[in-house]
Amino acid sequence: MTSERRMQIGEVAERTGLSLRTIRHYEEVGLVAPSARSKGGFRLYTESDVERLMVIRRMKPLDFSLEEMRDLLQVTDRLTGAGGRPAGEEFRRLRERLDSYRAVADARCERLRARLEMAEDFAATLRRLRAGA
């Protein structure tokens, strides 16, 4: 059985597009934790940690709060955790919470699409004005 490759924070920052400071902040607020530390005390991350950071990164532009991020990560941890899939009522509640976050994300994406369309229309107007000047 092979062990999962571990990366130092610099490589994780490069892969995720997040700054070292941001990754450390997410650790401080409890959103992510390095899977291990090297003998020298350096943070070591696995592919699963990188995936978790990417979830956080994707939530940020949709204006999810740190509390919402923490809650969603707890839901996904519970649904996909090593302890096995929850059953019955707990599973139903977790899926409802997950569905609620999906609906919020969908609505926020739609708002962003509408804002982008307005911005593109404005840029097109400026190009037309420039061409006519």
Disulfide bonds with the S-S distance in Angstrom:
none
